[in-house]
């Protein structure tokens, strides 16, 4: 059965590439037009494959597609997780072709979302179709969640599904995010957590010609951000060699002031923090209070508070875990070599899913080194799409046809 399905994918690879192009050609920028039209195209692809699905739309235009292949058993199985939204295109003059008119050049398919991650979503669906067309009998179900909002925190997508108990109790899950390195297929089993910290500075307005009558909230914010940059501490090493060490970036966003001739009474800035296990929201906020209080000793006019408004845990799977072993096996059967677990920056929806089910952090055709993720001229390798569709099909066979979670 394995070889039959591999042959099917190779023979029908043009259909896979067409499906990727159709998804990439639809603008699903977040924030912007969002996912509804891209979700409609995926529905068309699933419908033509005979795969059942439902639409999940908790907010207007925020659409996820939940597909399922039933089996003789209702428990366990495999969950594919991917997202339909894409980041903005940026300066169009930096693109060699229209980001929503996909082109193939030198073996790579170019367009916004090709590598992050409509290529992975299309490969998931095509692998499910291949397994179905070739007549494999499933013992355990296969699920595909093509979700909204991954690019802006997941609250309208995977997180909303979790909060409403829509994540199935599977044996393992994968996110189809980029884990290819110059054409070499790999697995990513860890990612740092994410915290968002808002810093608020309060002052007093006055006419700009009389600055001594006011208290400049923007100037005080500048002092605070420099103090944080100089004094904030994070652990220097990670708890796992493949888990990115913690980092912080203060002042990633800032806004303040009403008019050029008014001393600003309020300023707000953001701080990005990438976390590891052992770090806590309470500990971070306490450290920031200490930094601010020390600054106030020299500048008592500073009236600033810092609050952690988002905290997402790190994701960490052991090298010898069931999900990692199955992921490696599926790649090995597809391409004939033993894949490595590798490190990459950035987070995926696995940081949420791992609270419920073991989920590979990144397992997909996007190329970390060549794909130019979030940049101009984003691309995915054509053969990478084919090989990952094979790996996904192998994973279905291993986990849902002849696999045993206790092996």
VENQUI-V224499 format. One record per run of one state. SS is the DSSP state (H for helix, E for strand, L for the rest). FROM is the first residue (numbers start at 1). TO is the last residue. If there is no record, write none. Layout:
# VENQUI-V224499
SS & FROM & TO
SS & FROM & TO
This chain:
# VENQUI-V224499
L & 1 & 1
H & 2 & 11
L & 12 & 12
H & 13 & 24
L & 25 & 28
E & 29 & 29
L & 30 & 35
H & 36 & 49
L & 50 & 51
E & 52 & 59
L & 60 & 61
E & 62 & 69
L & 70 & 77
E & 78 & 83
L & 84 & 85
E & 86 & 86
L & 87 & 91
H & 92 & 94
L & 95 & 102
E & 103 & 105
L & 106 & 107
E & 108 & 110
L & 111 & 113
H & 114 & 133
L & 134 & 141
E & 142 & 147
L & 148 & 149
H & 150 & 152
L & 153 & 157
H & 158 & 163
L & 164 & 171
E & 172 & 175
L & 176 & 179
E & 180 & 181
L & 182 & 183
E & 184 & 185
L & 186 & 186
E & 187 & 188
L & 189 & 189
E & 190 & 191
L & 192 & 192
E & 193 & 202
L & 203 & 203
E & 204 & 204
L & 205 & 206
E & 207 & 207
H & 208 & 213
L & 214 & 214
E & 215 & 215
L & 216 & 216
H & 217 & 231
L & 232 & 246
E & 247 & 256
L & 257 & 261
E & 262 & 262
L & 263 & 265
E & 266 & 275
L & 276 & 280
H & 281 & 298
L & 299 & 303
E & 304 & 312
L & 313 & 314
E & 315 & 316
L & 317 & 321
H & 322 & 335
L & 336 & 340
E & 341 & 341
L & 342 & 349
H & 350 & 353
L & 354 & 358
E & 359 & 360
L & 361 & 361
E & 362 & 362
L & 363 & 366
E & 367 & 367
L & 368 & 378
E & 379 & 381
H & 382 & 401
L & 402 & 407
